[in-house]
Amino acid sequence: MNTYEQLLAKETKLSVIGLGYVGLPIALEFAKTISVIGFDIREDRVEMMKNKIDPSEELPSSAFEGCDITFTARPEDLKDATFHIVAVPTPIDNHQLPDLKPLLAATRTVGSVLKKGDYVVYESTVYPGCTEEDCIPILEEMSGLKFIKDFKVGFSPERINPGDKDHTITTIKKIVSGCDDESLDIVAKVYEIVVKAGVHKASCIKVAESAKIIENTQRDVNIALMNELSIIFNRMGINTFEVLEAAGTKWNFLKFYPGLVGGHCIGVDPYYLTYKAKEYRYHAQVINSGRFVNDSMGFYIAKQTVKKIIATGKNVLNSKALVMGVTFKENVSDIRNSRVADVVSELKTYGVLVDVVDPFACDKDVKHEYGFEMSEKTSGLYDAIIVAVSHDEYLKLDEEFFKKLAAEKCILVDVKGMYRGKIKELTYWSL
């Protein structure tokens, strides 16, 4: 019996290393059919999952029902598995360079338990070549085994979209790759256990790595174009969303919109590609330009807000602003790499007093990550109200709601253009 057949017969186990937004859904989905070991280095998170609680607040307790899974923070427990999936974060550091520490630490953990015949598949987003150049040497060093001869490696990039209940691991076609024909076949069959949409077999690991990295780079560049257009149209006194609505009537117009680009994917992945490009003595001009535009938008929104407060004749020092929404996208609790924090910090540099509210975000996490506290409720009247995230409950708000919070000559800043055409009395501005 090969590894795939052993997994189906529950004669061996599959492990998932890293049980965050990506790893936990994968682990639970596999656990509906085969035996799974879910590993995370944080014991507090492991205890929550043992009690059917998703620390990321994405999955209900019912998602744990009927799953053959053991949660652990003990690396030695991974010895019972022969197919390992690594799904840890791959962030960037303060210098916008790839931070591979979590990935390499996870690789050392797997390497310490690796046996002859084992498979290791990486799902973490990396630059082309990272799996073979950075990870496999560690697996060999830690295990004393030889790549391909003793163990096989594959790469199958994650495509999890936090908060999206329609596009899940089972419904999104999965890219798979292996280090040889045999491993490609086994990796594909294993993922076909859970991925009903099927798999796409990439010709090699580097192709699979590259495919993932350009998915988000393409979106980043297109959104950067929309953001740049919004800056231009703002100077012309033209509403960008109205322009896009008109242009979108053509069948082949790509429907991207301006906004704050944060999170752990679109705002991060392009830096992995530009980093690797430098090794080949190429400066990625378009990608870097797009990153600059998108990383600047939070500061731009804050400065435009300050200008509009001043234009009303008010003293911006000690004026009050309310920022609604701090997560990186709508209807999730995830605050990683949220560019709303740039809006808040820039407003404060002008002496603006800022209240921040969000129905999804955790105040403790926001304080730890960005250094400011959220408000339990709104206080007093505001000179500016910035709706930064399009949470569903914000979509339902009307002008009367904002008027109750508004001081005289209040500015309503609608980052996502949700209230376009609905605001008649307040001063309104959107990207």
C-alpha positions in Angstrom: 0.0 0.0 0.0 1.2 3.5 -0.8 0.8 6.5 1.5 -2.5 7.5 0.0 -4.0 4.1 0.5 -2.6 3.9 4.0 -4.3 7.2 4.9 -7.6 6.1 3.6 -7.3 2.8 5.5 -6.4 4.9 8.6 -3.2 2.8 8.9 -1.2 6.1 9.1 -2.0 9.7 9.9 -1.8 13.1 8.2 -0.5 16.1 10.2 -1.1 19.8 9.8 1.5 22.1 11.3 0.1 25.5 12.1 -3.6 25.7 12.9 -4.5 29.3 12.0 -6.9 30.7 9.4 -5.4 28.2 6.8 -4.4 25.2 8.8 -7.4 24.5 11.0 -10.0 24.4 8.1 -7.7 22.0 6.2 -7.1 19.8 9.2 -10.8 19.5 10.0 -11.8 18.8 6.5 -9.3 15.9 6.2 -10.4 14.7 9.6 -13.9 13.9 8.3 -12.3 11.1 6.2 -8.9 10.2 7.6 -7.0 10.4 10.9 -5.3 13.8 11.5 -2.9 15.3 14.0 -3.3 19.0 14.4 -0.1 20.7 15.7 0.3 24.3 16.9 3.1 25.7 19.0 0.7 27.7 21.2 -0.7 25.5 23.9 -3.5 28.0 24.7 -4.8 27.7 21.1 -4.5 23.9 21.3 -6.6 23.8 24.4 -9.3 26.0 22.8 -9.4 23.6 19.8 -9.7 20.6 22.1 -12.8 22.3 23.4 -14.2 22.9 19.8 -13.3 26.6 19.8 -11.6 28.2 16.7 -9.1 30.7 18.1 -9.5 32.6 14.8 -13.3 32.9 15.2 -13.9 31.7 11.7 -15.4 28.2 12.3 -18.4 27.3 14.5 -18.1 24.5 17.1 -20.1 22.3 14.8 -17.1 22.2 12.4 -15.3 20.0 14.9 -18.1 17.4 15.0 -17.4 14.0 13.6 -13.7 14.7 13.0 -10.9 12.1 13.7 -8.4 14.6 14.9 -5.9 14.9 17.8 -4.8 18.4 18.7 -1.3 18.8 20.2 1.6 21.2 20.9 4.0 18.3 21.4 6.3 17.8 18.4 6.9 14.1 19.3 3.2 13.4 18.6 3.9 14.1 14.9 5.9 10.9 14.6 2.6 9.0 14.1 2.0 10.9 10.8 3.6 10.1 7.4 2.1 12.9 5.4 2.8 16.4 6.8 1.2 19.7 5.7 2.9 22.9 6.7 0.5 25.8 6.9 2.3 28.5 9.0 2.3 32.3 8.3 4.9 33.8 6.0 4.8 37.5 7.0 7.2 40.4 6.2 9.4 42.2 8.7 9.6 45.9 9.4 11.8 46.4 6.4 9.2 44.7 4.1 11.5 41.7 3.6 10.3 38.1 3.9 10.2 36.8 7.4 10.8 33.0 7.1 11.2 32.4 10.8 7.9 30.7 11.4 8.3 28.6 8.2 11.9 27.5 9.0 10.9 26.7 12.6 8.1 24.5 11.4 10.4 22.8 9.0 12.8 22.0 11.8 9.9 20.6 13.8 8.9 18.3 10.9 12.5 17.4 10.2 13.0 16.2 13.8 10.3 13.6 13.3 10.7 12.7 9.6 10.9 9.0 8.7 11.8 7.1 5.6 8.8 7.2 3.2 7.3 10.4 4.6 5.8 13.3 2.6 6.1 17.0 3.5 3.8 19.4 1.6 4.1 23.2 2.1 1.0 25.4 1.8 2.6 28.6 3.1 3.0 31.4 0.5 6.7 31.8 -0.5 8.9 33.1 -3.3 9.8 30.7 -6.1 12.6 28.4 -5.0 12.0 28.7 -1.2 10.8 25.1 -0.7 13.8 23.6 -2.4 16.5 26.1 -1.4 15.5 27.0 2.1 13.3 24.2 3.5 14.5 20.9 2.1 18.2 21.4 3.3 16.8 21.8 6.8 14.6 18.7 6.5 17.7 16.7 5.4 19.9 18.2 8.2 17.3 17.5 11.0 16.4 14.1 9.9 19.6 12.7 8.5 17.6 11.5 5.5 18.1 12.2 1.8 15.6 14.2 -0.3 13.7 12.1 -2.9 15.5 8.9 -1.9 14.2 8.8 1.7 11.4 11.4 1.7 9.3 13.4 -0.8 8.3 17.0 -0.8 5.5 18.9 -2.5 4.0 22.3 -2.6 0.2 23.1 -2.7 -0.5 26.8 -2.1 -3.3 27.7 0.3 -6.3 29.6 -1.2 -8.3 30.2 1.9 -10.2 33.5 1.9 -11.0 34.5 5.5 -14.7 35.3 6.0 -15.7 33.7 2.7 -18.3 30.9 3.2 -18.7 30.2 -0.5 -15.1 29.7 -1.6 -13.7 27.1 0.8 -11.0 24.5 0.6 -13.5 22.0 -0.9 -14.8 24.3 -3.6 -11.6 26.0 -4.9 -9.5 24.0 -7.4 -6.2 23.1 -5.7 -2.8 23.6 -7.3 -0.5 20.6 -6.4 3.1 19.8 -7.2 5.7 17.3 -6.2 9.4 16.6 -6.5 8.9 13.8 -9.0 6.1 12.0 -10.8 5.4 9.6 -8.0 5.1 12.4 -5.4 2.9 14.5 -7.7 0.5 11.6 -8.0 0.3 10.9 -4.3 0.0 14.6 -3.3 -2.8 15.0 -5.9 -4.7 12.0 -4.7 -4.4 13.0 -1.0 -5.9 16.5 -1.7 -8.6 15.0 -3.9 -9.9 13.3 -0.7 -11.3 16.7 0.4 -11.1 19.1 -2.6 -14.3 18.4 -4.6 -13.4 21.0 -7.2 -10.4 18.9 -8.3 -6.7 19.7 -8.6 -4.4 21.3 -11.1 -1.0 19.5 -11.4 1.8 21.9 -11.7 4.9 20.7 -13.6 7.2 21.4 -10.7 7.3 23.0 -7.2 8.6 26.4 -8.4 5.7 26.7 -10.8 3.2 26.1 -8.0 5.1 28.6 -5.8 5.0 31.2 -8.6 1.3 30.7 -9.4 0.4 31.5 -5.8 2.6 34.5 -5.5 1.2 36.2 -8.7 -2.4 35.6 -7.7 -2.2 38.3 -5.1 0.4 40.4 -6.9 -2.0 40.7 -9.8 -4.8 41.9 -7.5 -2.4 44.3 -5.7 -1.3 46.0 -8.9 -4.8 46.3 -10.2 -6.1 47.9 -7.0 -3.1 50.2 -7.0 -4.2 51.5 -10.4 -7.7 52.2 -9.0 -6.2 54.0 -6.0 -4.0 56.1 -8.2 -7.0 56.9 -10.4 -9.0 57.9 -7.3 -6.2 60.4 -6.3 -6.3 61.9 -9.8 -10.1 62.0 -10.0 -10.3 63.6 -6.5 -8.2 66.5 -7.8 -10.6 66.9 -10.7 -13.6 66.8 -8.5 -14.9 63.5 -10.0 -16.2 60.6 -8.0 -14.1 57.5 -8.8 -16.9 55.0 -8.1 -19.1 56.7 -10.6 -16.4 56.5 -13.2 -15.9 52.8 -12.5 -19.6 52.2 -12.7 -19.7 53.8 -16.1 -16.6 52.1 -17.4 -17.9 48.8 -16.0 -20.7 48.7 -18.6 -18.1 47.4 -21.1 -17.9 43.6 -21.1 -14.2 43.3 -20.7 -13.5 46.0 -18.1 -11.9 44.5 -15.0 -13.9 45.5 -12.0 -11.4 46.5 -9.3 -12.0 49.2 -6.8 -9.9 51.6 -4.7 -9.4 51.0 -1.0 -7.1 50.1 1.8 -5.0 47.0 0.9 -3.9 45.1 4.0 -4.2 41.6 5.4 -1.7 38.7 5.3 -1.9 38.1 1.5 -2.3 40.9 -1.0 -0.4 43.4 1.1 2.4 40.9 1.8 2.9 38.4 -1.0 4.2 40.9 -3.7 7.2 41.7 -1.4 8.2 38.0 -1.6 8.4 38.2 -5.3 10.3 41.5 -5.5 12.7 40.2 -2.9 13.5 37.2 -5.0 13.7 39.2 -8.2 16.6 41.2 -6.8 18.6 38.0 -6.6 18.3 37.9 -10.4 19.4 41.5 -10.6 15.9 42.8 -11.6 14.1 45.7 -9.9 10.3 45.0 -10.2 9.2 48.5 -11.1 5.5 47.9 -11.7 5.0 45.7 -8.6 7.0 48.0 -6.3 5.1 51.0 -7.6 1.8 49.3 -6.9 3.0 48.5 -3.4 4.0 52.1 -2.7 0.6 53.4 -3.9 -1.4 50.9 -1.8 0.8 51.3 1.3 0.3 55.1 1.1 -3.5 55.1 1.0 -4.1 55.1 4.7 -2.0 58.3 5.1 -3.7 59.8 2.1 -7.2 59.3 3.5 -6.1 60.8 6.8 -4.6 63.8 5.1 -7.6 64.4 3.0 -9.8 64.2 6.1 -7.6 66.8 7.9 -7.8 69.1 4.9 -11.5 68.9 4.8 -11.8 69.6 8.6 -9.6 72.7 8.1 -11.7 73.8 5.2 -14.7 74.1 7.5 -12.9 76.7 9.5 -12.3 74.5 12.5 -9.0 74.1 14.3 -7.8 70.6 13.5 -5.9 70.4 16.8 -8.1 68.5 19.3 -10.9 68.0 16.7 -12.6 64.6 17.0 -12.8 61.8 14.5 -14.5 58.5 14.6 -13.0 55.6 12.7 -15.5 52.8 12.0 -13.8 49.5 11.2 -10.2 48.4 11.9 -10.0 44.8 10.5 -8.2 44.3 7.2 -11.5 43.4 5.4 -15.2 43.2 6.0 -16.9 40.7 8.4 -13.7 39.1 9.8 -11.9 39.6 13.1 -8.5 39.5 11.4 -6.5 42.7 12.0 -3.2 41.6 10.6 -1.5 44.2 8.4 -4.6 46.4 8.6 -4.0 49.7 6.9 -6.7 51.3 8.9 -4.0 51.7 11.6 -2.2 54.1 9.2 -5.3 56.3 9.1 -5.5 56.4 12.9 -1.8 57.1 13.4 -1.7 59.8 10.7 -4.8 61.6 12.2 -3.1 61.6 15.6 0.0 63.3 14.2 -2.2 66.3 13.4 -3.5 66.4 16.9 -6.9 64.8 16.1 -8.6 62.9 18.9 -9.6 59.5 17.5 -12.2 57.0 18.6 -12.0 53.6 16.9 -14.9 51.1 16.9 -15.3 47.7 15.2 -17.9 44.9 15.9 -15.5 42.2 15.0 -12.0 43.2 16.2 -10.6 42.3 19.6 -9.5 45.4 21.6 -6.6 43.4 23.3 -5.3 42.4 19.8 -5.6 45.9 18.4 -3.7 47.3 21.4 -1.0 44.7 21.2 -0.6 45.1 17.4 -1.0 48.8 16.9 -0.7 50.5 20.3 -4.1 52.1 20.5 -7.3 51.1 22.2 -10.7 50.8 20.7 -13.7 52.5 22.2 -16.5 50.5 23.7 -19.0 53.1 22.3 -19.0 56.4 20.6 -18.5 59.5 22.7 -19.8 63.0 21.9 -20.0 64.6 18.5 -17.4 64.2 15.8 -15.9 66.6 13.3 -15.2 63.6 10.9 -16.5 60.1 10.7 -14.5 57.7 8.6 -16.2 54.4 7.6 -13.1 52.4 6.7 -14.4 48.8 6.4 -17.6 47.6 4.7 -18.9 45.3 7.5 -22.5 44.1 6.7 -23.9 46.0 9.7 -22.4 49.2 8.4 -24.0 48.7 5.0 -27.4 49.1 6.7 -26.7 52.5 8.2 -28.4 55.6 6.9 -27.7 59.4 7.1 -29.8 59.8 10.2 -27.5 57.5 12.1 -24.4 59.6 11.2 -26.2 62.9 11.9 -26.7 61.8 15.5 -22.9 61.4 15.8 -22.0 64.5 13.8 -20.8 67.8 15.1 -21.6 71.0 13.0 -20.0 70.7 9.5 -19.0 67.1 10.0 -17.2 65.3 7.2 -18.4 61.7 6.4 -15.5 59.8 4.7 -16.8 56.7 3.0 -13.7 54.7 2.0 -15.5 52.0 0.2 -18.2 54.2 -1.4 -21.0 52.4 0.4 -23.2 55.4 0.9 -22.8 57.1 -2.5 -26.0 58.9 -3.5 -27.5 58.4 0.0 -26.0 61.3 1.9 -27.8 64.6 1.3 -27.0 66.9 4.3 -23.6 65.9 5.6 -20.4 66.8 3.7 -19.5 63.6 1.9 -16.2 62.3 0.5 -15.1 58.9 -0.8 -12.1 57.6 -2.7 
